[in-house]
Structure formats: C-alpha cells, structure tokens
Amino acid sequence: MTKAAVPLLIVVGVLIGLSTHTVVNCGDEDEPDICSAVIGFSPLRGSLIAFAYEGRGRIALRHGDWRAIADFDEAIHLNPNRASLYRDRALARRQNGDLELAIEDYDEAIAHDPRHAAPYHQRGLALAAAGDLDRAILSYNTAVRLDPSDAQPRLDRGLAFLARGQANEARADFEAALALPAGKDARTRDAARAKLAELASAEPTRLAAPGR
C-alpha cells in the first residue's frame, strides 16, 4: 500500500461508516502509516484518536523504538482511563531502562483495573530489575493469586526468592511452575526444570560445608 493511498483509505472508511474499526485496529498490522493517517484526519478527535496513537505506539514498541513512549503519552492524554495504555507505556519505559517510571505506570494500570494478573506480574519484573525484591515478591503474590494457572509469575517469584537466599521458597515455586499444564511457551517449564536441577546439584555442597 502506498503512502498516498492511506489517507484516501481512511476517508473512504469514514464515509462508509468503518472509521471506528480502522482507528481501533490500526496497530494490529505493521502499518504505522495507517495510524498516522488516522491521527492526521481532523474529524476524528478526542478519546477515539487515542486508539490510533496507541496502535502506532504498539508498532514502535514491537520494533524496540523508544518513540513509542511519545505516542503512549498522547494516547493517555486523550484517554486517561484505559489501563492498557499505562501497561504499554510501562513496557516501553522498561525497555528504555526507566524502571522507576515504568513502576509508576504499572501502579496506574492497576489502579484503573485491579482485576488482571498481568500488570502485577510485570510490575514485579520491574521491581526485581530495580533491586526491590521484597516488593517484587508481593506483586508476584497478587499475580499468582489472580491467575494461579500461569506458570510464569511462579517462576519469576522463585527467581526473586532465590536472589534473596530463600532456596526452599524458590524450590516450591519452581516445582509449582513445573506441575502446571504446559502452555504455549515451553520455555517457562524448561527454566523451572533447570533451576530445580541447579538447586539439587548445589544441595550436597551446602550440606557438606559445615564439615569442612
């Protein structure tokens, strides 16, 4: 699709009543020009245009482009009550190394919608990366409680316990992650199995240490 054809597509979409679909879904494909055309089409203003900024931001985020943050800023300005926008910006900030700001965004996402496990898990990752293991574990606790079938928060909580020197708690989380049904991503189970093997191999050394 040529850049010249994109604005025409948007105009036609508006005329035949499909503008909302175009705006909401413009980030689903790797076509930032579509989102940009929606943003530049003056009749679409207010919270609806936030979807276009969000879409373009998600495309940039998939490509590791730090400019995603600016698009999420605009989307939040236009529609400050959508929890997913804060989560998206938090991820962009995490990737950019801005852990403190990312944690603040996860807090906002949770405040707007406290029912979903994902932002608690993701906040735990940011807290752990910032070295705040105590708060990370508390955040993981909530993620596990809200979605006990997801092995990843258990694995990550186990890693936090291990970093804090709590081998027994870490082992329990790794075993729990391994016991859950295999999901689409087998890497979580593989990582849990590898950590259990590491703990098992380290155990004789730890027990033998006092004798030396």
Secondary structure, 3 states (H helix, E strand, C coil): CCCCHHHHHHHHHHHCCCHHHHHHCCCCCCCHHHHHHHHHCCCCCHHHHHHHHHHHHHHHHHCCCCCHHHHHHHHHHHCCCCHHHHHHHHHHHHHCCCHHHHHHHHHHHHHHCCCCCHHHHHHHHHHHHCCCHHHHHHHHHHHHHHCCCCHHHHHHHHHHHHHCCCHHHHHHHHHHHHHCCCCCCCHHHHHHHHHHHHHHHHHHHHHHHHHC
